[in-house]
Amino acid sequence: MTSSGAILARLLPSLRPEWRRIVGSYLISTTSLCALAAIGVLSALGVGAAVVHGEWPPVVWGVALGALVLLRTFLTWREMDVSHALAYRVLARLRMALFDAYSRSVPGRRREHSGRAASVAMTDIEKLEFFYAHTVAQIGAALTLFVGALICAFLVMPVTALVMIGGAVAVALTAWAGAAPARRIGAREQQEREEQSERLVDALGALREILAYGLQSRIVRGAVAGTRRSAGISRRRELIAHLVDGMRELILTAVVIAVIAASLLGGVMGGTPAALLPAMIALAVAGVAAVADAAHTVSELHPLVASADRVGAALHRPPVVAPVDRPLPLPDGPLGMRFERVSFSYDDQKEVLRHWSIDVDAGEHIGLAGPSGAGKSTIIALAARLWDPSAGTVALVDAEGVAYPLGRIRDDDLRGTVAVVEQDAHLFHGSVRDNLVRGADGRTDDELRRALTRVGADGWISLDDELGEHGVRLSGGQRARLALARALCREPRVLIVDEITASLDAESERIISDVLEDFKGTVIAASHRRETLRRFARVVGVGTDGLERARRERGEAAATAGRRP
């Protein structure tokens, strides 16, 4: 089993640009904590001198004490300022690393739950930001203070130092004893919360169905029951934490008594001046208390360890798209596509495609037909290089037949050449303009309006209209037209469409089919609708070993559609 420290350290490479700031936060925390300990020791030294010698401490003592108080005040403010700024940077770094990992490994291939992915991206990383920005520095500062106090105690009164070591070991053991049950209960609590999050994400995604079938009360009862279970687990975890804290306080009290006794014994045996005894007590207590604080913090880390484990697993997920090696520049002009003995499976299960091959000429429009589950959407994803095939090659092909494997093309070049419109294309929250310029920077409003006109959307929507979340205010046909307009704004040479006319009315289907037919580049469209497939001169059957199962005669296909060949 991986240790907690190894799990937390697993995320440090993603935070490499922030290491200097993390070290700076540690130095500030250490200086601040040492200043606090020095205030206590100096105060005890002055009181001891006043009691033993009956003299008020010299002026330099007051000046030094005042300077330490001012330093401590400034460092406390500076420490919080630096740690909060660093926390935001840590949050951004981890989220960028997570999104980069997801871009290399699309969750859909592994059929992961979106609620769990959202929990990792939002909740887990938010838990970790302050740990790396502040908690790590505090733990390091506490241990540094203990080591410094221990060295001073050995130099002045070795017996007191031995008591400090014994007390520190006892305090650390309490954290170790409570860590195992706290971690088990914390894992159960986190699992319950994740399941609750998944249920709520599912409920929000199916809100219309829930309202239509009157399932509101069932969803609410399930949410309340899950919350109660989570609260019960949380109470058990807090009870263990209180017991551990109580044991730690008892040990700390015993250490204080032992330090006093050891200090007195050291004074008798070693001739230590009596005026130094209060200062030694304060020094020893500061050192052991620092260990106690560090042990308490460590004992509370189990939720963070679980979060770090999930974030680390997400950051180190195996990519479904290999890095581009020795990239090839794409030529100008029209491009086709070639699938050569391509195989693919989900999660190493039964192959969806096996030795599937097809050549699509530059500028050709083809349809992909086949029953549900035959692999049409898989071909679309492979053509867009959202995934890599488990065997075989997918390549762009120029007019002379020269192949450019997708694995050798820079991602920016590929995305500027190939555009994909999926069946459930996502529309982002914001205006129509915001959605159309996604991936198509530099387009003027006139160009965007022409794209709306091409898909027949200019009559019912404008660039400044707000779409709402996921385009909720639009019908299915309207969302499909806007998604197609967004792809056209990128001016691709290859347009890939996946079931875009599914469940649309006849008018919307006609408009979208007209746009696809008029597109000047290469079109690969997957569909199960006969009306859509009739527009294509070639229809390739998927799930039939790549054999064409439709007519090639361009004239008959065009005549059926009622348009010119």
C-alpha positions as CSV (number, residue, x, y, z in Angstrom):
1,M,0.0,0.0,0.0
2,T,1.3,3.4,-1.0
3,S,2.2,5.6,2.0
4,S,0.4,8.9,2.6
5,G,3.6,10.9,2.0
6,A,4.2,9.2,-1.3
7,I,0.6,9.9,-2.4
8,L,1.0,13.6,-1.5
9,A,4.4,13.8,-3.1
10,R,3.0,12.3,-6.3
11,L,1.5,15.7,-7.2
12,L,4.6,17.7,-6.7
13,P,5.9,17.4,-10.3
14,S,2.8,19.2,-11.4
15,L,3.6,22.0,-9.0
16,R,7.2,22.4,-10.1
17,P,6.8,26.0,-11.3
18,E,5.6,26.9,-7.8
19,W,8.4,25.2,-5.8
20,R,10.3,28.4,-5.3
21,R,7.1,30.0,-3.8
22,I,6.5,26.9,-1.6
23,V,10.0,27.2,-0.2
24,G,9.5,30.9,0.4
25,S,6.3,30.1,2.3
26,Y,8.2,27.6,4.4
27,L,10.9,30.2,5.2
28,I,8.3,32.8,6.2
29,S,6.4,30.3,8.4
30,T,9.6,29.0,10.0
31,T,10.8,32.6,10.8
32,S,7.4,33.5,12.2
33,L,7.2,30.4,14.4
34,C,10.8,30.9,15.7
35,A,10.0,34.5,16.5
36,L,7.0,33.4,18.5
37,A,9.1,30.9,20.4
38,A,11.8,33.5,21.0
39,I,9.2,35.9,22.4
40,G,8.2,33.2,24.9
41,V,11.8,32.3,25.8
42,L,12.9,35.9,26.1
43,S,9.8,36.8,28.3
44,A,10.5,33.8,30.6
45,L,14.2,34.8,30.8
46,G,13.2,38.4,31.9
47,V,10.7,37.1,34.4
48,G,13.3,34.6,35.8
49,A,15.9,37.3,36.1
50,A,13.5,39.6,37.9
51,V,12.4,36.9,40.3
52,V,15.8,35.5,41.1
53,H,17.8,38.7,41.1
54,G,15.1,41.2,42.0
55,E,16.2,43.4,39.1
56,W,14.2,44.7,36.1
57,P,15.6,43.4,32.8
58,P,17.9,45.8,30.9
59,V,16.7,48.1,28.2
60,V,18.1,45.9,25.5
61,W,15.8,43.1,26.6
62,G,12.8,45.3,26.1
63,V,14.0,46.5,22.7
64,A,14.6,42.9,21.6
65,L,11.2,41.8,22.8
66,G,9.4,44.6,21.1
67,A,11.3,44.0,17.9
68,L,10.3,40.3,18.0
69,V,6.7,41.2,18.6
70,L,6.7,43.6,15.6
71,L,8.5,40.9,13.5
72,R,6.0,38.3,14.4
73,T,3.1,40.7,13.6
74,F,4.5,41.5,10.2
75,L,5.3,37.8,9.4
76,T,1.8,36.7,10.4
77,W,0.3,39.1,7.9
78,R,2.9,38.2,5.3
79,E,2.5,34.5,5.8
80,M,-1.3,34.6,5.2
81,D,-0.9,36.9,2.2
82,V,1.7,34.7,0.5
83,S,-0.2,31.4,1.3
84,H,-3.5,32.7,-0.1
85,A,-1.8,33.9,-3.3
86,L,0.0,30.6,-3.6
87,A,-3.2,28.7,-3.0
88,Y,-4.8,30.2,-6.1
89,R,-1.7,29.3,-8.1
90,V,-1.7,25.7,-6.8
91,L,-5.4,25.5,-7.7
92,A,-4.7,26.7,-11.2
93,R,-1.7,24.4,-11.7
94,L,-3.5,21.3,-10.6
95,R,-6.5,22.0,-12.7
96,M,-4.5,22.7,-15.8
97,A,-2.6,19.5,-15.2
98,L,-5.8,17.6,-14.7
99,F,-7.5,19.0,-17.9
100,D,-4.3,18.3,-19.8
101,A,-4.4,14.7,-18.6
102,Y,-8.1,14.4,-19.6
103,S,-7.2,15.8,-23.1
104,R,-4.8,13.0,-23.5
105,S,-7.2,10.4,-22.1
106,V,-10.8,11.1,-22.9
107,P,-13.0,9.8,-20.1
108,G,-15.7,8.6,-22.5
109,R,-13.5,5.7,-23.8
110,R,-13.3,4.3,-20.3
111,R,-17.0,5.1,-19.7
112,E,-16.2,6.9,-16.5
113,H,-18.9,8.7,-14.5
114,S,-18.9,12.5,-15.1
115,G,-19.9,13.2,-11.5
116,R,-16.8,11.5,-10.3
117,A,-14.6,13.4,-12.8
118,A,-16.3,16.7,-11.7
119,S,-15.7,15.9,-8.0
120,V,-12.0,15.4,-8.7
121,A,-11.7,18.5,-10.8
122,M,-13.5,20.7,-8.3
123,T,-13.9,19.3,-4.8
124,D,-10.6,17.3,-4.4
125,I,-8.3,19.9,-5.9
126,E,-10.0,22.7,-3.8
127,K,-9.2,20.6,-0.7
128,L,-5.5,20.3,-1.7
129,E,-4.7,23.9,-2.7
130,F,-4.2,25.2,0.8
131,F,-2.4,22.1,1.9
132,Y,0.5,22.7,-0.6
133,A,0.3,26.4,-0.2
134,H,0.3,26.6,3.6
135,T,0.0,23.3,5.5
136,V,3.2,21.9,4.1
137,A,5.1,25.0,5.2
138,Q,3.6,24.9,8.7
139,I,4.5,21.2,9.2
140,G,8.1,22.0,8.0
141,A,8.3,25.0,10.2
142,A,7.1,23.1,13.3
143,L,9.7,20.4,12.8
144,T,12.4,22.9,12.2
145,L,11.5,24.7,15.4
146,F,11.7,21.5,17.3
147,V,15.1,20.6,16.0
148,G,16.4,24.1,16.8
149,A,14.9,24.0,20.3
150,L,16.3,20.5,20.9
151,I,19.8,21.7,19.9
152,C,19.6,24.7,22.3
153,A,18.4,22.4,25.1
154,F,21.3,20.0,24.5
155,L,23.8,22.8,24.7
156,V,22.4,24.3,27.9
157,M,20.6,21.4,29.8
158,P,20.9,17.9,28.1
159,V,18.4,16.3,30.6
160,T,15.7,18.6,29.4
161,A,16.5,17.7,25.8
162,L,16.0,14.0,26.6
163,V,12.6,14.7,28.0
164,M,11.8,16.7,24.9
165,I,12.7,13.7,22.7
166,G,10.5,11.4,24.8
167,G,7.6,13.8,24.7
168,A,7.9,14.3,21.0
169,V,7.9,10.5,20.4
170,A,4.8,10.0,22.6
171,V,2.9,12.8,20.8
172,A,3.9,11.4,17.4
173,L,2.7,8.0,18.4
174,T,-0.8,9.3,19.1
175,A,-1.0,10.5,15.5
176,W,0.1,7.1,14.2
177,A,-2.4,5.3,16.5
178,G,-5.3,7.3,15.3
179,A,-4.4,7.5,11.7
180,A,-5.5,4.0,10.6
181,P,-9.1,4.1,12.0
182,A,-9.4,7.7,10.9
183,R,-8.3,6.8,7.4
184,R,-10.7,3.9,7.1
185,I,-13.7,6.0,8.3
186,G,-12.6,8.9,6.1
187,A,-12.5,6.7,3.0
188,R,-16.0,5.5,3.8
189,E,-17.1,9.1,4.2
190,Q,-15.6,10.1,0.9
191,Q,-17.1,7.2,-0.9
192,E,-20.5,8.0,0.4
193,R,-20.1,11.6,-0.7
194,E,-18.9,10.5,-4.2
195,E,-21.9,8.3,-4.6
196,Q,-24.1,11.1,-3.5
197,S,-22.5,13.4,-6.0
198,E,-23.0,10.9,-8.8
199,R,-26.7,10.5,-7.9
200,L,-27.2,14.2,-7.9
201,V,-25.4,14.7,-11.2
202,D,-27.6,12.0,-12.7
203,A,-30.7,13.6,-11.3
204,L,-29.8,17.1,-12.6
205,G,-29.0,15.7,-16.0
206,A,-32.4,13.9,-16.2
207,L,-34.4,16.7,-14.6
208,R,-37.1,16.7,-17.3
209,E,-37.6,12.9,-17.0
210,I,-37.7,13.2,-13.2
211,L,-40.4,15.8,-13.4
212,A,-42.3,13.9,-16.1
213,Y,-42.4,10.7,-14.1
214,G,-43.0,12.3,-10.7
215,L,-39.7,11.1,-9.2
216,Q,-38.9,14.2,-7.2
217,S,-39.8,12.8,-3.8
218,R,-37.8,9.6,-4.4
219,I,-34.7,11.7,-5.4
220,V,-35.1,13.9,-2.3
221,R,-35.5,10.9,0.0
222,G,-32.4,9.3,-1.5
223,A,-30.4,12.5,-1.1
224,V,-31.6,12.9,2.5
225,A,-30.7,9.3,3.4
226,G,-27.3,9.7,1.8
227,T,-26.6,12.9,3.7
228,R,-27.6,11.2,7.0
229,R,-25.3,8.3,6.3
230,S,-22.4,10.7,5.5
231,A,-23.1,12.8,8.6
232,G,-23.1,9.6,10.8
233,I,-19.7,8.6,9.4
234,S,-18.4,12.1,9.9
235,R,-19.5,12.0,13.6
236,R,-17.5,8.8,14.1
237,R,-14.5,10.3,12.5
238,E,-14.7,13.4,14.6
239,L,-15.1,11.3,17.8
240,I,-11.8,9.5,17.0
241,A,-10.2,12.9,16.3
242,H,-11.4,14.2,19.7
243,L,-10.0,11.1,21.5
244,V,-6.6,11.5,19.8
245,D,-6.6,15.2,20.7
246,G,-7.4,14.4,24.3
247,M,-4.5,11.9,24.6
248,R,-2.2,14.4,23.0
249,E,-3.1,17.1,25.5
250,L,-2.5,14.6,28.4
251,I,0.9,13.8,27.0
252,L,1.7,17.4,26.5
253,T,0.8,18.2,30.1
254,A,2.9,15.3,31.3
255,V,5.8,16.6,29.2
256,V,5.5,20.0,30.8
257,I,5.7,18.5,34.3
258,A,8.6,16.3,33.2
259,V,10.4,19.2,31.6
260,I,10.1,21.2,34.8
261,A,11.4,18.3,36.9
262,A,14.2,17.7,34.4
263,S,15.1,21.4,34.4
264,L,15.2,21.5,38.2
265,L,17.4,18.3,38.2
266,G,19.6,19.8,35.6
267,G,20.0,23.0,37.6
268,V,21.0,21.0,40.7
269,M,23.4,18.6,38.9
270,G,24.9,20.9,36.3
271,G,25.0,24.2,38.2
272,T,22.6,25.9,35.7
273,P,21.7,29.3,36.9
274,A,18.2,29.4,38.4
275,A,17.3,32.4,36.3
276,L,17.6,30.3,33.2
277,L,15.1,27.6,34.3
278,P,12.0,29.5,33.2
279,A,13.6,30.1,29.8
280,M,14.5,26.5,29.4
281,I,11.0,25.4,30.3
282,A,9.5,27.8,27.7
283,L,12.0,26.6,25.1
284,A,11.2,22.9,25.7
285,V,7.4,23.5,25.8
286,A,7.6,25.5,22.5
287,G,9.5,22.6,20.8
288,V,7.2,19.8,22.0
289,A,4.1,21.9,21.3
290,A,5.4,22.4,17.8
291,V,5.6,18.6,17.4
292,A,2.1,18.3,18.9
293,D,0.7,20.8,16.3
294,A,2.5,19.0,13.5
295,A,1.2,15.6,14.7
296,H,-2.4,17.0,15.0
297,T,-2.1,18.3,11.4
298,V,-0.8,15.0,10.1
299,S,-3.6,13.1,11.9
300,E,-6.1,15.2,10.0
301,L,-4.6,14.6,6.6
302,H,-6.5,11.4,5.7
303,P,-9.2,13.3,3.7
304,L,-6.5,15.1,1.8
305,V,-4.6,11.9,1.2
306,A,-7.7,10.3,-0.4
307,S,-8.2,13.4,-2.5
308,A,-4.6,13.5,-3.5
309,D,-4.8,9.8,-4.4
310,R,-7.7,10.4,-6.8
311,V,-6.1,13.5,-8.3
312,G,-2.9,11.6,-8.8
313,A,-4.7,8.8,-10.5
314,A,-6.3,11.2,-12.8
315,L,-3.1,13.0,-13.6
316,H,-1.3,9.7,-14.3
317,R,-4.1,8.1,-16.3
318,P,-2.7,6.3,-19.4
319,P,-3.2,8.4,-22.5
320,V,-5.5,7.2,-25.3
321,V,-3.7,9.4,-27.7
322,A,0.1,9.0,-27.9
323,P,2.4,12.0,-28.1
324,V,3.2,13.1,-31.6
325,D,6.7,11.9,-32.7
326,R,8.5,13.5,-35.6
327,P,5.5,15.5,-36.8
328,L,4.7,15.9,-40.5
329,P,3.6,19.2,-42.1
330,L,0.3,19.0,-43.9
331,P,0.2,20.0,-47.5
332,D,-2.2,22.6,-48.9
333,G,-5.3,21.6,-50.9
334,P,-8.0,19.0,-50.4
335,L,-7.4,16.0,-48.1
336,G,-9.1,12.6,-47.9
337,M,-8.8,9.9,-45.3
338,R,-7.6,6.3,-45.1
339,F,-8.4,3.6,-42.5
340,E,-6.0,0.7,-43.0
341,R,-6.8,-2.5,-41.0
342,V,-8.0,-0.6,-38.0
343,S,-9.0,-2.4,-34.8
344,F,-10.3,-0.9,-31.6
345,S,-11.9,-2.0,-28.3
346,Y,-13.1,-0.3,-25.1
347,D,-11.3,-1.2,-21.9
348,D,-9.6,-4.2,-23.6
349,Q,-13.0,-5.9,-24.1
350,K,-14.5,-7.2,-27.3
351,E,-13.3,-5.4,-30.4
352,V,-15.7,-2.9,-31.8
353,L,-13.7,-2.7,-35.0
354,R,-11.4,-5.4,-36.4
355,H,-9.2,-5.0,-39.4
356,W,-11.5,-2.3,-40.8
357,S,-10.3,-0.5,-43.9
358,I,-11.6,2.2,-46.2
359,D,-10.2,4.9,-48.5
360,V,-12.0,8.3,-48.7
361,D,-10.9,10.4,-51.7
362,A,-10.1,14.0,-51.2
363,G,-13.3,15.9,-51.6
364,E,-15.5,12.8,-51.5
365,H,-18.7,12.6,-49.4
366,I,-19.5,9.3,-47.8
367,G,-22.0,8.0,-45.3
368,L,-21.4,5.4,-42.6
369,A,-24.4,3.1,-42.0
370,G,-25.0,0.3,-39.6
371,P,-27.0,-0.8,-36.5
372,S,-26.5,0.7,-33.1
373,G,-23.2,-0.5,-31.6
374,A,-21.7,-1.4,-34.9
375,G,-18.9,1.1,-34.4
376,K,-20.0,4.2,-36.4
377,S,-19.3,6.6,-33.5
378,T,-16.0,4.8,-32.9
379,I,-14.9,5.5,-36.5
380,I,-15.8,9.1,-36.0
381,A,-13.7,9.4,-32.9
382,L,-10.8,7.7,-34.5
383,A,-11.0,10.0,-37.6
384,A,-10.9,13.0,-35.3
385,R,-8.1,11.4,-33.3
386,L,-9.9,11.6,-30.0
387,W,-8.6,8.1,-29.6
388,D,-5.9,6.0,-31.2
389,P,-6.7,2.6,-32.7
390,S,-5.3,-0.4,-30.9
391,A,-4.1,-1.7,-34.3
392,G,-3.9,-0.3,-37.8
393,T,-3.5,3.3,-39.1
394,V,-5.7,6.2,-39.7
395,A,-4.2,8.9,-42.0
396,L,-5.1,12.0,-44.0
397,V,-4.4,11.5,-47.7
398,D,-3.7,14.2,-50.3
399,A,-4.8,14.3,-53.9
400,E,-1.7,12.4,-55.0
401,G,-2.4,9.6,-52.5
402,V,0.4,10.5,-50.1
403,A,-0.6,9.4,-46.6
404,Y,-0.1,11.5,-43.4
405,P,-0.8,9.3,-40.3
406,L,-2.8,11.2,-37.7
407,G,-0.2,10.1,-35.1
408,R,2.4,12.2,-37.0
409,I,0.3,15.4,-37.2
410,R,0.6,18.2,-34.7
411,D,-2.6,18.6,-32.7
412,D,-3.0,22.3,-33.8
413,D,-2.6,21.3,-37.4
414,L,-5.1,18.5,-37.1
415,R,-7.7,20.5,-35.3
416,G,-7.4,23.2,-38.0
417,T,-8.0,20.7,-40.7
418,V,-10.6,18.3,-39.3
419,A,-13.8,19.4,-37.7
420,V,-16.2,17.1,-35.8
421,V,-19.9,17.6,-35.1
422,E,-21.2,14.9,-32.7
423,Q,-24.7,13.8,-32.1
424,D,-24.9,15.5,-28.7
425,A,-22.6,18.4,-29.5
426,H,-22.0,20.6,-26.4
427,L,-23.1,24.2,-26.6
428,F,-21.3,26.4,-24.0
429,H,-22.9,28.8,-21.6
430,G,-22.8,32.2,-23.2
431,S,-23.8,34.0,-26.4
432,V,-24.1,32.5,-29.9
433,R,-20.9,34.5,-30.8
434,D,-19.0,33.0,-27.9
435,N,-19.9,29.5,-29.2
436,L,-19.1,30.1,-32.8
437,V,-15.6,31.5,-32.2
438,R,-14.6,28.4,-30.1
439,G,-11.6,27.2,-32.0
440,A,-12.1,29.8,-34.8
441,D,-10.3,32.9,-33.5
442,G,-10.1,35.9,-35.7
443,R,-13.5,35.5,-37.4
444,T,-15.5,38.7,-38.0
445,D,-19.2,39.1,-37.1
446,D,-20.0,39.1,-40.9
447,E,-18.3,35.7,-41.2
448,L,-20.1,34.4,-38.2
449,R,-23.5,35.6,-39.6
450,R,-22.7,33.9,-43.0
451,A,-22.2,30.7,-41.1
452,L,-25.6,31.1,-39.4
453,T,-27.2,31.8,-42.8
454,R,-25.6,28.6,-44.3
455,V,-27.4,26.5,-41.6
456,G,-30.6,28.4,-41.8
457,A,-30.3,29.8,-38.3
458,D,-30.1,33.5,-39.1
459,G,-33.9,33.9,-39.0
460,W,-34.4,32.8,-35.4
461,I,-31.2,33.7,-33.5
462,S,-28.6,36.4,-33.5
463,L,-25.0,36.6,-32.4
464,D,-25.8,38.3,-29.1
465,D,-28.5,35.9,-28.0
466,E,-27.6,34.0,-24.8
467,L,-28.0,30.2,-25.1
468,G,-28.1,29.2,-21.4
469,E,-26.4,26.2,-20.0
470,H,-26.0,23.5,-22.7
471,G,-28.2,25.5,-25.0
472,V,-31.2,24.5,-22.9
473,R,-33.5,27.2,-24.6
474,L,-33.0,25.6,-28.0
475,S,-34.7,22.6,-29.7
476,G,-32.6,19.6,-30.8
477,G,-32.7,20.8,-34.4
478,Q,-31.6,24.3,-33.4
479,R,-28.7,22.9,-31.3
480,A,-27.6,20.7,-34.2
481,R,-27.6,23.7,-36.7
482,L,-25.5,25.8,-34.3
483,A,-23.0,23.0,-33.7
484,L,-22.7,22.6,-37.5
485,A,-22.2,26.4,-37.9
486,R,-19.5,26.3,-35.3
487,A,-17.6,23.6,-37.2
488,L,-18.0,25.6,-40.5
489,C,-16.5,28.7,-38.9
490,R,-13.3,26.8,-38.6
491,E,-13.2,26.3,-42.4
492,P,-12.0,22.7,-42.2
493,R,-10.9,20.6,-45.1
494,V,-12.5,17.4,-43.6
495,L,-15.9,17.6,-41.9
496,I,-16.8,14.6,-39.8
497,V,-20.4,14.3,-38.6
498,D,-21.9,11.8,-36.1
499,E,-25.7,11.2,-36.2
500,I,-26.3,14.9,-36.3
501,T,-29.8,14.4,-37.9
502,A,-30.9,11.8,-35.4
503,S,-34.3,12.6,-33.9
504,L,-34.7,15.8,-36.0
505,D,-37.7,16.9,-37.8
506,A,-37.8,16.7,-41.6
507,E,-37.1,20.4,-42.2
508,S,-34.1,20.4,-39.9
509,E,-32.8,17.2,-41.5
510,R,-33.2,18.7,-45.0
511,I,-31.3,21.9,-44.1
512,I,-28.4,20.0,-42.5
513,S,-28.2,17.6,-45.4
514,D,-28.2,20.5,-47.9
515,V,-25.2,22.0,-46.0
516,L,-23.3,18.8,-46.0
517,E,-23.9,18.2,-49.7
518,D,-22.8,21.8,-50.5
519,F,-19.6,21.5,-48.4
520,K,-16.6,21.8,-50.7
521,G,-14.2,19.5,-48.7
522,T,-14.4,15.9,-47.6
523,V,-17.4,14.7,-45.6
524,I,-17.6,11.5,-43.5
525,A,-21.1,11.3,-41.9
526,A,-22.4,8.5,-39.7
527,S,-26.2,8.1,-39.6
528,H,-28.9,5.5,-39.3
529,R,-31.5,7.6,-41.1
530,R,-32.2,6.5,-44.6
531,E,-33.2,10.0,-45.7
532,T,-29.8,11.4,-44.7
533,L,-27.9,8.5,-46.3
534,R,-29.6,8.9,-49.6
535,R,-27.7,12.2,-50.1
536,F,-24.4,10.4,-50.3
537,A,-23.0,8.8,-53.5
538,R,-21.3,6.2,-51.4
539,V,-22.5,4.6,-48.2
540,V,-20.2,2.2,-46.3
541,G,-21.6,-0.4,-44.0
542,V,-20.0,-0.6,-40.6
543,G,-20.1,-4.0,-38.8
544,T,-19.9,-5.8,-42.1
545,D,-16.1,-6.0,-42.4
546,G,-16.0,-2.7,-44.2
547,L,-17.8,-3.9,-47.3
548,E,-19.8,-1.4,-49.1
549,R,-23.5,-2.2,-48.8
550,A,-25.0,0.6,-50.8
551,R,-24.9,1.8,-54.4
552,R,-21.9,3.7,-55.8
553,E,-23.8,5.1,-58.7
554,R,-23.7,8.8,-58.1
555,G,-26.5,9.6,-60.6
556,E,-29.0,7.3,-58.9
557,A,-28.2,8.6,-55.4
558,A,-28.5,12.2,-56.5
559,A,-31.7,11.4,-58.4
560,T,-33.2,9.8,-55.3
561,A,-32.4,13.0,-53.3
562,G,-33.9,15.1,-56.0
563,R,-30.7,17.1,-56.6
564,R,-28.2,17.4,-59.4
565,P,-25.4,14.7,-59.5
